[in-house]
Amino acid sequence: MKVTRSMRRAYDQGDAIITKAKNAKVKVKERQRRDARMVEALRAGSLPYPPHVMSWLSRKTGIPSSRLTAEDVASVLKTSSAASPA
């Protein structure tokens, strides 16, 4: 039997859906580990933080990293400690 391009595309789309569902579980755990690492870096340091921490803070708060203040950091720390049982 001949496999046409449309059949191949349908097979690939099915594989993509399965792979996406499988990877989503792993990514949730990775995000939790990264959040824990970043919160520890926030507690250990002070402004200005290293670029990877500033980028993460910017994504969490929705504020550009150049505009972040100590109050913004405190609010992130407060929400992260409320979300995770310490």
SVG drawing of the C-alpha trace seen along z (x, -y; Angstrom):
<svg xmlns="http://www.w3.org/2000/svg" viewBox="-4 -51 29 53">
<polyline fill="none" stroke="black" stroke-width="0.4" points="0.0,0.0 1.2,-3.4 1.6,-6.0 0.6,-9.4 1.8,-12.8 -1.6,-13.4 -1.4,-10.1 2.1,-10.7 1.1,-14.2 -1.8,-12.6 0.6,-10.1 3.0,-12.8 0.2,-14.9 -0.9,-12.0 2.7,-11.4 3.0,-15.1 -0.1,-15.0 1.2,-12.0 4.6,-13.5 3.2,-16.8 1.1,-15.1 4.0,-13.0 6.4,-16.1 3.8,-18.2 4.1,-16.1 7.9,-16.5 7.8,-20.2 5.5,-20.8 8.1,-19.2 10.9,-21.2 9.0,-24.5 8.5,-23.6 12.2,-22.9 13.2,-26.1 10.8,-28.1 12.3,-26.7 15.8,-27.5 14.9,-31.0 13.2,-31.7 16.3,-30.4 18.4,-32.8 16.1,-35.6 16.4,-34.9 20.2,-34.6 20.9,-37.8 19.8,-41.3 19.1,-43.6 20.5,-43.5 20.3,-39.7 22.1,-37.7 20.4,-37.9 18.7,-34.5 17.0,-35.5 16.0,-38.9 14.5,-37.3 12.5,-34.9 11.4,-37.7 10.3,-39.7 8.2,-36.9 6.6,-36.2 5.7,-39.8 5.1,-41.1 7.4,-44.0 10.5,-44.7 13.7,-43.7 15.1,-47.2 12.0,-48.5 11.9,-45.8 12.1,-47.1 12.6,-45.5 8.9,-45.6 8.3,-43.5 10.8,-41.0 9.1,-40.9 5.7,-40.3 7.1,-37.4 8.7,-35.9 5.4,-36.3 3.3,-34.6 5.8,-31.8 6.0,-31.1 2.2,-31.1 2.0,-28.7 4.5,-26.1 4.3,-24.6 7.5,-25.5"/>
</svg>
